[in-house]
Amino acid sequence: MEPEKNLGGRPRKEINWSKLDDIIIWASQQYCAEQLDVSVDTLARAITERFDMGFAEYKDKRREPLKINLLVKQYEVAMRGNVAMLIWLGKQHLGQAEKVEEKKNSNIQISITPDDANL
């Protein structure tokens, strides 16, 4: 196999994928790039070349297991009798809401006198 020919320019920066995976679920693209000592464009290009997706999609993919684990833990807490967690999960995942009744008063009258209009 022939060695890669040097076409000039700067050498490519290597991405520390392990470090990226540790911070990407919490951090912005700008912060990730800074921590990896690369530009935002370099980070975006590396993710696209390696995973065939953009930064946001890769971040979502990396966050999914965390979201599932958190939801499982919340469910476990709720099933142990935590009423607040039961209510919250019901609102978030079952479309439940607190019933709020509004009383309409159609007998409201507003009078404006010439003295009030000049305020």
N, C-alpha and C positions, 0 to 999 in steps of 0.2 A: 504494500500500500504506500502510495506517495505521500510525503508529509505535506501539510497545508502550506500553500504558497503565501508568503507575507505580501499583502497588497498595500501595505503602508497604513498610516493612521494609527490611532491608539489601539492598544490591545483591548480585547473585550473584557469587561468587568464580570467576574463570576458572582452569581447570586447565591447567598447562603440560604438555601431553601428551608432548612430546618429552623433557622432563626426567623425567617419570614412567616412560617407556619405558626410559630409561637406568638407572634405579635399581630398578625393580620386580622384575627377575629375581633380585636379591640381597637385597632388603630386605623387612621386614614392612610390613603395612598402616599401622601406627602411624608407623613411620619415614618412609614415603612421604608420609603426610599432613603430618608435621612439615616435611619438606623442601619441600613445596609450599605451606606456610603455610595449610593448610585443616584442618578437623576430619576425623576418620575417617569420620563420617557423611556429610559433604559429598563426600569422595572416593568413598565407596561409591555414593552417589546419582548422582554424575556418571558413573561407570563404567557403572552400570545404565542410565542414560538414553542414553548414547552407544553402548554396545555390547550392551545387553540381556543382561548377564551380571554376576555378582558379582565381587568383587575376586579371590578365589582362582582362579576360572575364567579371568579375564583374565590373571592372573599366569602360570598354567599355559600359556596360549596364547602369551604372550610368551617363555616359557622354552623352548618346544619347539625352535625353531631352534638355540638354544645347545646343548641336549642332543644334537641330531643332529650338529652340528659337532664337539663333543667326542668323541662316539662314533666319528666318521669318523677323527679324528686318532689316537685310541687304536688303532683298527684298523690304520691306516697304520704306527704304531710297532710293533705286534704283527707285522705282515707283514714288517717289516724284521728280524725275528728276536728281538725282545725277549720272552724266555720268560716273564717275570713277567706281562707284559701279555697274552700268549696264555692263560696260566692264568686270570688274572682275568676276561678276556672269556668264556672257556669257562664259568666258574662263574656269571657274571652272565646270560649270554644262552643258554647251552646246557644249563643245569641240571646241569652237571658238579660233582662234589664230590670231595674227597680221601677215600679209603677209610680208615676208622678201624675197626680191629678191637678189639673188647672181649672180653677173656677173662673168663669168669664162673667163679668158684670157689664151688662149692656145698658145699665142705667146711668152711666157716667156722662155728665154734661159739662162742657167747658164754655164759659162766657168770657168774652174779651170786651172790656169797656175801653173807650177812647183814652182814658188815663193810663190803662195797662199797656196799650200799644206804644206809648211814647217812652217806655222804660229804656 
